[in-house]
Amino acid sequence: MSKPKMAAGQIAEVSVGPVQVSAFADMTQLLKFIVKDDGSVYAGSAIAINPEKVLTAMRSADIADVIRAADIRYADGIGVVKVMRKRLNSKVQRIPGCELWQQLMLRAAQYQVPVFIVGAKPEVNLQTADKLRGQQVNLVGAVDGYFTDEAALIAQIKQSGARIVSVAMGSPKQELLIQRIRAQHPECFYMGVGGTYDVFTGNVKRAPALWCKLNLEWAYRLLSQPSRIGRQLGLLRYLWWYWTGKI
């Protein structure tokens, strides 16, 4: 069992399988890490870590490399949080990626940080842009996930003056795109957000608040999409490894 390490900014990192996870106490601490109280923005990238990603990283060196390339790996899964609490012997809260992005957008609006959104279907991207503008977000660009010219997209992001870029294209596709954009435009905060725009616009229903509070979102998704049973069964392996101290 490895001891927690200190990441940039003196945030401890905890080993969960092959993944180093940043031990932010709660969402507020992470939000202030990304957008400081003086309005400055952390230049780097973030990826959500849940048990499924840990298991995938254990099977695939390529996915492990994608995860390792992110500067911030935050705990978006109660199974990950439980390992971190045990290792740190302190309180660590789960940080759901969907909620993190929505709160980050509000914080960006507060400080008028320029934001660029990428991904989702054209109509969902448009709805997301409209709703963000309604929240007074300084949205400087929006491109759906069906773009055909990546070089043009990167040029548009660079010219926009964006300081926060979120990409909704599913993992690991979104993280690989973020790596390529960062190589040419590093002075931004980048975040892969999966299906967050669909939830934000109401096109996909998220688990009810009580289910979320009880950390049962996985069960709600399974009941809503029985086809996920294969993915969920993999979590039993994670649970076994957790109880036997192998993670």
C-alpha positions, 0 to 999 in steps of 0.5 A: 500500500503506497503512501499519499503523495503531494501534487502541484498546489500541495493537494495530496494524491492517493493511489487507487490501483494504477491511478493517482487520484487528487484528494480534494476535500470537496467540490468547493476546494476543487473549484477554487483550485481551478478558478482562484479567488482573484479570477486567475485560471489553473492551466491544466486538465482534469479527468473524473475517476470512478471504479470503472476507469480504475478497472479499465486502466488496470487492463489497458496501458493506453487508457492508463497513459490517458489518465496519467496525462491529466493534471487533476484526477478527481474522485467521481465514484464512491468506490474511489472515495472509500479507498481514499478515505481509508488511505488518508484517514480523513474525509474526502467527498465524491465530486460528480463531474456533471455537477462540477462542470455546472458549478464551474460554469457559474464560477466562470460567470462570476469572474467573467472567465471566457469559456469555449464548449466542444461536443455533443449533437448540434442541437444539444450544443446549441441548447447548452450555449443558449443556457450558458449565456442565460446564466451570464457565462462569457461564452466565446465559442461553441462547436458540436462534436461533429466537426470535420476540421480539427485544425480549424477547431484548434485555431478557433479556440486559440483565437477566441481567448478562452481560458476554460474549454470543456469537451463532451465526446465520451472517454477516452476520445475527449481526453485524447482531443484535449491532449492535442489541443493543449499541445498548441494552446496550453494556457487553458483549463480543459475538462472532459465532460462526457454526457454532461451537456445532455443532462444540463439541457434536460435531454437526459434525466439524471438520477433523483437527488435522493439516489445521488445522496445515497451514492446509488446513481449507478443503480438508477442508471442500471435500472434505466439502462439494463444493457449496462449490466455487463459494465456493472458486474465489473464493479463486483471485482473492484469491490472484492479487490477493495475488501481484500486490500488489492486496490 
